[in-house]
Amino acid sequence: MIQKNEFVMLMLAIGVLIFIVGNRFLRKKLMVSKILIGGFLAFFIGWVATVLDGLFWGQFLNLLGHLCYLTGSVLIVIWCWKTLGKKEF
């Protein structure tokens, strides 16, 4: 069974994905943007897996979703460390 909040989260993520794909200028302006976009894509796959686990392959897609959330979190932490952590005085 698909829950409404999971579906709404997926729709918002699709909107952000369209914005990221369409806004090439912003991607070039961000430092180390490939890591940040990779983190978002990992979260996006996790959100898709979360919605689909209510329909079929429940346990597998649940595990896949949680692994994607872990991967996305690690990539976001790496991006933060690379962009914010290297301040020279």
N, CA, C and O atoms as a GROMACS GRO file, in nm:
protein
  356
    1MET      N    1   0.083  -0.118   0.000
    1MET     CA    2   0.000   0.000   0.000
    1MET      C    3   0.088   0.125   0.000
    1MET      O    4   0.180   0.136   0.081
    2ILE      N    5   0.060   0.216  -0.089
    2ILE     CA    6   0.137   0.340  -0.099
    2ILE      C    7   0.081   0.440   0.002
    2ILE      O    8  -0.040   0.464   0.007
    3GLN      N    9   0.170   0.499   0.081
    3GLN     CA   10   0.127   0.600   0.178
    3GLN      C   11   0.136   0.738   0.113
    3GLN      O   12   0.223   0.764   0.030
    4LYS      N   13   0.044   0.824   0.152
    4LYS     CA   14   0.034   0.956   0.089
    4LYS      C   15   0.160   1.040   0.109
    4LYS      O   16   0.205   1.106   0.016
    5ASN      N   17   0.216   1.037   0.228
    5ASN     CA   18   0.334   1.120   0.254
    5ASN      C   19   0.455   1.074   0.173
    5ASN      O   20   0.535   1.157   0.130
    6GLU      N   21   0.468   0.944   0.151
    6GLU     CA   22   0.578   0.894   0.068
    6GLU      C   23   0.559   0.937  -0.078
    6GLU      O   24   0.655   0.973  -0.145
    7PHE      N   25   0.436   0.933  -0.125
    7PHE     CA   26   0.407   0.973  -0.262
    7PHE      C   27   0.432   1.123  -0.282
    7PHE      O   28   0.487   1.164  -0.384
    8VAL      N   29   0.390   1.204  -0.185
    8VAL     CA   30   0.413   1.349  -0.194
    8VAL      C   31   0.563   1.379  -0.194
    8VAL      O   32   0.609   1.466  -0.268
    9MET      N   33   0.639   1.308  -0.111
    9MET     CA   34   0.783   1.327  -0.108
    9MET      C   35   0.846   1.294  -0.242
    9MET      O   36   0.936   1.363  -0.289
   10LEU      N   37   0.797   1.188  -0.305
   10LEU     CA   38   0.848   1.150  -0.437
   10LEU      C   39   0.815   1.257  -0.541
   10LEU      O   40   0.898   1.287  -0.626
   11MET      N   41   0.695   1.313  -0.536
   11MET     CA   42   0.657   1.417  -0.632
   11MET      C   43   0.744   1.542  -0.614
   11MET      O   44   0.785   1.604  -0.712
   12LEU      N   45   0.772   1.580  -0.490
   12LEU     CA   46   0.861   1.693  -0.464
   12LEU      C   47   1.002   1.664  -0.516
   12LEU      O   48   1.067   1.752  -0.572
   13ALA      N   49   1.048   1.542  -0.496
   13ALA     CA   50   1.181   1.504  -0.543
   13ALA      C   51   1.189   1.507  -0.695
   13ALA      O   52   1.292   1.545  -0.751
   14ILE      N   53   1.082   1.467  -0.763
   14ILE     CA   54   1.081   1.474  -0.909
   14ILE      C   55   1.091   1.620  -0.954
   14ILE      O   56   1.160   1.650  -1.052
   15GLY      N   57   1.023   1.710  -0.884
   15GLY     CA   58   1.034   1.853  -0.916
   15GLY      C   59   1.175   1.905  -0.898
   15GLY      O   60   1.224   1.980  -0.981
   16VAL      N   61   1.241   1.865  -0.790
   16VAL     CA   62   1.380   1.907  -0.766
   16VAL      C   63   1.472   1.847  -0.872
   16VAL      O   64   1.563   1.914  -0.919
   17LEU      N   65   1.448   1.722  -0.909
   17LEU     CA   66   1.529   1.657  -1.012
   17LEU      C   67   1.517   1.731  -1.145
   17LEU      O   68   1.617   1.751  -1.214
   18ILE      N   69   1.397   1.771  -1.182
   18ILE     CA   70   1.376   1.848  -1.305
   18ILE      C   71   1.451   1.982  -1.296
   18ILE      O   72   1.511   2.025  -1.394
   19PHE      N   73   1.448   2.046  -1.180
   19PHE     CA   74   1.520   2.172  -1.161
   19PHE      C   75   1.670   2.152  -1.176
   19PHE      O   76   1.738   2.233  -1.239
   20ILE      N   77   1.723   2.045  -1.116
   20ILE     CA   78   1.868   2.019  -1.123
   20ILE      C   79   1.911   1.991  -1.266
   20ILE      O   80   2.012   2.043  -1.312
   21VAL      N   81   1.835   1.909  -1.336
   21VAL     CA   82   1.870   1.875  -1.473
   21VAL      C   83   1.861   1.999  -1.563
   21VAL      O   84   1.945   2.017  -1.652
   22GLY      N   85   1.762   2.082  -1.541
   22GLY     CA   86   1.741   2.198  -1.626
   22GLY      C   87   1.829   2.318  -1.595
   22GLY      O   88   1.840   2.408  -1.678
   23ASN      N   89   1.892   2.322  -1.479
   23ASN     CA   90   1.968   2.439  -1.438
   23ASN      C   91   2.117   2.410  -1.442
   23ASN      O   92   2.180   2.387  -1.339
   24ARG      N   93   2.172   2.412  -1.560
   24ARG     CA   94   2.313   2.381  -1.579
   24ARG      C   95   2.403   2.488  -1.516
   24ARG      O   96   2.511   2.456  -1.467
   25PHE      N   97   2.360   2.614  -1.518
   25PHE     CA   98   2.440   2.722  -1.462
   25PHE      C   99   2.464   2.702  -1.313
   25PHE      O  100   2.575   2.724  -1.264
   26LEU      N  101   2.361   2.660  -1.241
   26LEU     CA  102   2.375   2.638  -1.098
   26LEU      C  103   2.471   2.523  -1.068
   26LEU      O  104   2.549   2.530  -0.973
   27ARG      N  105   2.465   2.419  -1.149
   27ARG     CA  106   2.556   2.304  -1.128
   27ARG      C  107   2.700   2.345  -1.147
   27ARG      O  108   2.787   2.296  -1.075
   28LYS      N  109   2.729   2.433  -1.243
   28LYS     CA  110   2.866   2.476  -1.266
   28LYS      C  111   2.915   2.570  -1.156
   28LYS      O  112   3.034   2.578  -1.129
   29LYS      N  113   2.824   2.641  -1.094
   29LYS     CA  114   2.859   2.740  -0.992
   29LYS      C  115   2.893   2.673  -0.858
   29LYS      O  116   2.975   2.725  -0.782
   30LEU      N  117   2.830   2.561  -0.829
   30LEU     CA  118   2.854   2.491  -0.702
   30LEU      C  119   2.989   2.420  -0.704
   30LEU      O  120   3.030   2.363  -0.805
   31MET      N  121   3.056   2.424  -0.590
   31MET     CA  122   3.181   2.351  -0.578
   31MET      C  123   3.150   2.202  -0.562
   31MET      O  124   3.059   2.165  -0.488
   32VAL      N  125   3.224   2.119  -0.628
   32VAL     CA  126   3.214   1.973  -0.620
   32VAL      C  127   3.068   1.930  -0.636
   32VAL      O  128   3.017   1.850  -0.557
   33SER      N  129   3.003   1.982  -0.738
   33SER     CA  130   2.859   1.957  -0.754
   33SER      C  131   2.827   1.812  -0.787
   33SER      O  132   2.715   1.768  -0.760
   34LYS      N  133   2.920   1.738  -0.845
   34LYS     CA  134   2.893   1.598  -0.878
   34LYS      C  135   2.865   1.516  -0.753
   34LYS      O  136   2.780   1.427  -0.755
   35ILE      N  137   2.935   1.544  -0.645
   35ILE     CA  138   2.912   1.472  -0.520
   35ILE      C  139   2.776   1.507  -0.463
   35ILE      O  140   2.703   1.419  -0.418
   36LEU      N  141   2.740   1.634  -0.465
   36LEU     CA  142   2.611   1.677  -0.414
   36LEU      C  143   2.497   1.618  -0.497
   36LEU      O  144   2.398   1.571  -0.440
   37ILE      N  145   2.509   1.621  -0.629
   37ILE     CA  146   2.406   1.564  -0.715
   37ILE      C  147   2.399   1.413  -0.698
   37ILE      O  148   2.290   1.356  -0.700
   38GLY      N  149   2.514   1.348  -0.680
   38GLY     CA  150   2.515   1.205  -0.652
   38GLY      C  151   2.441   1.171  -0.524
   38GLY      O  152   2.370   1.071  -0.517
   39GLY      N  153   2.458   1.254  -0.422
   39GLY     CA  154   2.385   1.235  -0.296
   39GLY      C  155   2.236   1.250  -0.316
   39GLY      O  156   2.157   1.172  -0.262
   40PHE      N  157   2.196   1.351  -0.393
   40PHE     CA  158   2.054   1.369  -0.419
   40PHE      C  159   1.997   1.252  -0.498
   40PHE      O  160   1.888   1.205  -0.469
   41LEU      N  161   2.072   1.204  -0.598
   41LEU     CA  162   2.024   1.090  -0.677
   41LEU      C  163   2.011   0.964  -0.592
   41LEU      O  164   1.920   0.885  -0.612
   42ALA      N  165   2.103   0.946  -0.496
   42ALA     CA  166   2.091   0.832  -0.406
   42ALA      C  167   1.963   0.845  -0.322
   42ALA      O  168   1.891   0.747  -0.305
   43PHE      N  169   1.936   0.964  -0.271
   43PHE     CA  170   1.811   0.985  -0.198
   43PHE      C  171   1.690   0.963  -0.288
   43PHE      O  172   1.591   0.904  -0.245
   44PHE      N  173   1.698   1.009  -0.412
   44PHE     CA  174   1.587   0.993  -0.505
   44PHE      C  175   1.557   0.846  -0.530
   44PHE      O  176   1.441   0.805  -0.529
   45ILE      N  177   1.660   0.766  -0.551
   45ILE     CA  178   1.639   0.622  -0.570
   45ILE      C  179   1.579   0.561  -0.444
   45ILE      O  180   1.494   0.472  -0.452
   46GLY      N  181   1.623   0.608  -0.328
   46GLY     CA  182   1.565   0.561  -0.202
   46GLY      C  183   1.418   0.595  -0.190
   46GLY      O  184   1.339   0.513  -0.143
   47TRP      N  185   1.379   0.715  -0.233
   47TRP     CA  186   1.238   0.754  -0.227
   47TRP      C  187   1.154   0.672  -0.323
   47TRP      O  188   1.042   0.633  -0.290
   48VAL      N  189   1.209   0.644  -0.443
   48VAL     CA  190   1.137   0.560  -0.538
   48VAL      C  191   1.120   0.420  -0.480
   48VAL      O  192   1.012   0.362  -0.487
   49ALA      N  193   1.227   0.365  -0.422
   49ALA     CA  194   1.219   0.232  -0.363
   49ALA      C  195   1.119   0.229  -0.247
   49ALA      O  196   1.050   0.129  -0.229
   50THR      N  197   1.112   0.336  -0.170
   50THR     CA  198   1.018   0.341  -0.058
   50THR      C  199   0.874   0.338  -0.106
   50THR      O  200   0.790   0.273  -0.045
   51VAL      N  201   0.846   0.409  -0.214
   51VAL     CA  202   0.710   0.409  -0.268
   51VAL      C  203   0.678   0.272  -0.327
   51VAL      O  204   0.568   0.220  -0.307
   52LEU      N  205   0.772   0.215  -0.400
   52LEU     CA  206   0.745   0.088  -0.468
   52LEU      C  207   0.742  -0.032  -0.374
   52LEU      O  208   0.684  -0.135  -0.408
   53ASP      N  209   0.803  -0.021  -0.255
   53ASP     CA  210   0.802  -0.137  -0.165
   53ASP      C  211   0.663  -0.169  -0.112
   53ASP      O  212   0.639  -0.278  -0.061
   54GLY      N  213   0.572  -0.075  -0.124
   54GLY     CA  214   0.434  -0.103  -0.087
   54GLY      C  215   0.359  -0.182  -0.193
   54GLY      O  216   0.251  -0.235  -0.167
   55LEU      N  217   0.416  -0.191  -0.312
   55LEU     CA  218   0.350  -0.261  -0.423
   55LEU      C  219   0.405  -0.401  -0.445
   55LEU      O  220   0.327  -0.496  -0.462
   56PHE      N  221   0.536  -0.416  -0.445
   56PHE     CA  222   0.597  -0.546  -0.470
   56PHE      C  223   0.739  -0.548  -0.414
   56PHE      O  224   0.796  -0.442  -0.385
   57TRP      N  225   0.796  -0.665  -0.397
   57TRP     CA  226   0.931  -0.686  -0.345
   57TRP      C  227   0.957  -0.603  -0.219
   57TRP      O  228   1.059  -0.535  -0.209
   58GLY      N  229   0.865  -0.610  -0.124
   58GLY     CA  230   0.869  -0.525  -0.006
   58GLY      C  231   1.001  -0.524   0.068
   58GLY      O  232   1.058  -0.417   0.092
   59GLN      N  233   1.050  -0.640   0.106
   59GLN     CA  234   1.172  -0.646   0.187
   59GLN      C  235   1.294  -0.598   0.109
   59GLN      O  236   1.377  -0.524   0.162
   60PHE      N  237   1.306  -0.642  -0.017
   60PHE     CA  238   1.421  -0.603  -0.098
   60PHE      C  239   1.423  -0.452  -0.122
   60PHE      O  240   1.527  -0.388  -0.106
   61LEU      N  241   1.309  -0.396  -0.160
   61LEU     CA  242   1.305  -0.251  -0.188
   61LEU      C  243   1.321  -0.169  -0.061
   61LEU      O  244   1.375  -0.058  -0.065
   62ASN      N  245   1.275  -0.221   0.052
   62ASN     CA  246   1.296  -0.154   0.180
   62ASN      C  247   1.446  -0.148   0.212
   62ASN      O  248   1.497  -0.043   0.253
   63LEU      N  249   1.514  -0.260   0.193
   63LEU     CA  250   1.659  -0.263   0.216
   63LEU      C  251   1.731  -0.170   0.119
   63LEU      O  252   1.820  -0.095   0.158
   64LEU      N  253   1.692  -0.175  -0.008
   64LEU     CA  254   1.752  -0.088  -0.108
   64LEU      C  255   1.732   0.059  -0.072
   64LEU      O  256   1.825   0.140  -0.085
   65GLY      N  257   1.612   0.094  -0.028
   65GLY     CA  258   1.585   0.231   0.012
   65GLY      C  259   1.675   0.277   0.125
   65GLY      O  260   1.730   0.387   0.122
   66HIS      N  261   1.691   0.192   0.226
   66HIS     CA  262   1.775   0.229   0.339
   66HIS      C  263   1.923   0.238   0.300
   66HIS      O  264   1.995   0.323   0.351
   67LEU      N  265   1.968   0.151   0.212
   67LEU     CA  266   2.106   0.160   0.164
   67LEU      C  267   2.127   0.289   0.083
   67LEU      O  268   2.233   0.351   0.091
   68CYS      N  269   2.027   0.327   0.006
   68CYS     CA  270   2.037   0.453  -0.070
   68CYS      C  271   2.039   0.574   0.023
   68CYS      O  272   2.113   0.669  -0.001
   69TYR      N  273   1.960   0.571   0.130
   69TYR     CA  274   1.962   0.680   0.227
   69TYR      C  275   2.100   0.690   0.294
   69TYR      O  276   2.151   0.799   0.317
   70LEU      N  277   2.159   0.575   0.325
   70LEU     CA  278   2.293   0.574   0.384
   70LEU      C  279   2.395   0.632   0.287
   70LEU      O  280   2.476   0.717   0.324
   71THR      N  281   2.390   0.587   0.162
   71THR     CA  282   2.484   0.635   0.060
   71THR      C  283   2.467   0.786   0.038
   71THR      O  284   2.565   0.859   0.032
   72GLY      N  285   2.343   0.831   0.027
   72GLY     CA  286   2.317   0.973   0.008
   72GLY      C  287   2.369   1.056   0.124
   72GLY      O  288   2.426   1.164   0.104
   73SER      N  289   2.348   1.007   0.245
   73SER     CA  290   2.395   1.080   0.363
   73SER      C  291   2.547   1.091   0.365
   73SER      O  292   2.602   1.197   0.396
   74VAL      N  293   2.616   0.982   0.331
   74VAL     CA  294   2.762   0.985   0.328
   74VAL      C  295   2.811   1.082   0.220
   74VAL      O  296   2.905   1.158   0.243
   75LEU      N  297   2.748   1.081   0.104
   75LEU     CA  298   2.789   1.174  -0.002
   75LEU      C  299   2.765   1.319   0.038
   75LEU      O  300   2.847   1.406   0.006
   76ILE      N  301   2.654   1.348   0.105
   76ILE     CA  302   2.628   1.485   0.150
   76ILE      C  303   2.730   1.528   0.255
   76ILE      O  304   2.775   1.643   0.254
   77VAL      N  305   2.766   1.438   0.344
   77VAL     CA  306   2.869   1.470   0.444
   77VAL      C  307   3.003   1.498   0.377
   77VAL      O  308   3.072   1.592   0.414
   78ILE      N  309   3.039   1.417   0.278
   78ILE     CA  310   3.164   1.439   0.204
   78ILE      C  311   3.160   1.574   0.133
   78ILE      O  312   3.258   1.648   0.134
   79TRP      N  313   3.044   1.606   0.071
   79TRP     CA  314   3.033   1.735   0.003
   79TRP      C  315   3.047   1.850   0.102
   79TRP      O  316   3.117   1.948   0.074
   80CYS      N  317   2.983   1.840   0.217
   80CYS     CA  318   2.995   1.945   0.319
   80CYS      C  319   3.139   1.960   0.366
   80CYS      O  320   3.188   2.071   0.383
   81TRP      N  321   3.205   1.848   0.387
   81TRP     CA  322   3.344   1.853   0.432
   81TRP      C  323   3.432   1.918   0.327
   81TRP      O  324   3.518   2.000   0.361
   82LYS      N  325   3.412   1.885   0.201
   82LYS     CA  326   3.496   1.941   0.095
   82LYS      C  327   3.468   2.090   0.072
   82LYS      O  328   3.559   2.165   0.038
   83THR      N  329   3.343   2.132   0.088
   83THR     CA  330   3.312   2.272   0.059
   83THR      C  331   3.325   2.363   0.182
   83THR      O  332   3.366   2.478   0.169
   84LEU      N  333   3.291   2.313   0.298
   84LEU     CA  334   3.290   2.398   0.418
   84LEU      C  335   3.406   2.373   0.511
   84LEU      O  336   3.440   2.460   0.591
   85GLY      N  337   3.467   2.258   0.504
   85GLY     CA  338   3.569   2.220   0.601
   85GLY      C  339   3.707   2.273   0.572
   85GLY      O  340   3.791   2.276   0.661
   86LYS      N  341   3.734   2.315   0.451
   86LYS     CA  342   3.869   2.359   0.414
   86LYS      C  343   3.877   2.511   0.412
   86LYS      O  344   3.886   2.572   0.306
   87LYS      N  345   3.872   2.569   0.528
   87LYS     CA  346   3.886   2.714   0.540
   87LYS      C  347   4.027   2.746   0.591
   87LYS      O  348   4.068   2.700   0.697
   88GLU      N  349   4.098   2.825   0.514
   88GLU     CA  350   4.232   2.866   0.555
   88GLU      C  351   4.228   3.008   0.606
   88GLU      O  352   4.164   3.095   0.547
   89PHE      N  353   4.298   3.032   0.717
   89PHE     CA  354   4.300   3.165   0.776
   89PHE      C  355   4.430   3.232   0.753
   89PHE      O  356   4.450   3.345   0.795
   0.00000   0.00000   0.00000
